């Protein structure tokens, strides 16, 4: 999951959200600002390319987006590359819609990457070497993935995170096959 926001300020708010499932299915939504969401930063707009006018014109009401998220995501493990920032915007969206902020929770994408690598390697790598092997997989796939700056659009960034997870899974599977 990924959010784009009005700024990085204390009173920033979510303007776009997207999520990508493990199977590649996805959704993305522009979010019309809730009443009282005023913080706007022109530098942030230059980065993500979404104007306040576009949100007002094309964005879905914040409460509709929040309810859709709960409907579709409540039973899923939600991952974000920056869970503190994305969690802030998720909480703001849920609260503005009158939904308890802990209805959906995020965890760090890197934790999921470590989990999948550990699961694939734990029965073929000695226990004392497992942590180092998992970290090696994470570092190697991260180095291979250095292809540029994030798109700073929610769907593209969420899809990139999914691709990183797949790369870690595939590298761990390759190592597993070599050891067996």
N, C-alpha and C positions, 0 to 999 in steps of 0.2 A: 504494500500500500504506500501511496505517496500523496502528499499535499503540496500545493503551492499556496502562498500566503500574500497578504497585502503588504507585509513588511517583516522585519525580524524584531520589531519592537514589542514591548510588554503588552500592548493592546492590539497586536496584530490579529488577523482573523483569516480563516481558510477561504480561498477563492476558487480552488479546484481540488478535486480528489479523484484518484483512480486506484483500482486494484486489479491484480492479475492473479488468477488461480494457478495452481500447479499445472493444470492441463492446458493453460494458455488462454482460457476464457477470461474476459475482462470487461470492465465498465469504467467510464469516466464521466464526471459531471462538473460543469461550471456551477458555482454556488452564488446565487444572488445574496448580497449582504443582508444580514438580519438588522432590524432596527437597533441603532446604537453602535453598530460596527462602523466606525469612522476613520480609524487609523489607516492612512494610505501613504506609501512611499514611492515616489517617481523612479528612484533607482531600482527598486524591486520590480516595478512595472517594466523597466527596460530589460531586466533579466528574463522574466517569464513571458513578456509580450502580451499580457492580458490587461486591458484597460478597465477602469471602473465602469465606464459606459457600456462596454461589452457585457460585463457581469449583470448590470441592470437590465439590459436588453435580452441577453441570451441565457443567463443563468437560471437554474431551477431554484425555487424557493428553498432556503436553508433547511426548513423543517421537513420538506419532501425528501431532500438528499439524506438527511439524518435518518429518517424512517426507512428509506431504501437500504441504507447501510446496515441497520439493525436487522432488517428482514433477510438480507442476503448473507451477512457476515457473522451473525451471532454464534454460529456453531463452528467457526473456523479459527485456526491459529493465525493471528494477524501479525505481520512482520513489517518492519520499516527500517530503513538504513539509518535514520536519525530519529529514534523513538521518542526522545525528549521533546524535540520540535514538533514532530508529527502528532505526538500524544497531546501536546498543548492545543493544537488546532482541532484535533478530534474532540477533545473535551469541550472546547469552545463551541463547536458545532452541536454536539449533543446537548449541552446545557441550554443553548439558545433555543433548541427545539423542545425543551422540557423533558428530556430523557436523561436519566442518571448517567453521569459521566463514566462510570465504570461498567456500563453495559457492554462496551467494546473495549478491549485492552490490546495494546501493542507490545511486541517484544522485538529485540534487535535481530535483524536479518543475519548478522554474523553468528548469533547463537544457533539459529536454524542450520546454518552452513556447518558449524561444528557438530551439531547433532547428527546430520545425515552422514558426514564423514566418519564420525565415531561409530555409528550404527553399522556402516559397511565394513569397517576395519577391525572392530573390536574382537572378532573371533579369529583373525588371521595375523594380528600384530601382538607381540608380547605386551602385557599390561604396562610394564615400566617404560615402554617405547611409544605407547599409543598417543599420549598427549603431544609429543614431538612430531609424530607422523601426521596427526590431524592439523597441527599448525603449519607444517610443511605444505600440505594440500591447500590450505587457505592462502598462504603466501604465494605459492606457485600460481594458483588460479588468479589471484589479484594482480600479479605481475603480467600475466598473459592478457589481462583485461584492460590494461592501460591504453584505451583508445580515444581518450579525449574528455572533454568537459561534459557534465550532465546536461541534458536537454533543457532542464528546468521547466518541463511540462509534466504534469502528474503521470499520465499514461506512459510516456516514453521512459521516465525514470523508474516507474514500477516494473515495466517490462525488462529494463536493464537489470534490476535487482533479481528478477526471476531467472534471467540468463546467468547471473553470477551463481545463484544457488544450483542451477543445472550443471554449470561448469565444475563446481566443487563435488557434486554427486558423481559426475562422470569420471573425474580424476580419481576419486576414492574407489570407484568401481574398477577402474583400470588397475590400480595398485592391488586391489583385492584379487583380481584375476591373475596378476603376475605372481603373487605369493602362493596362491593355491596350487 
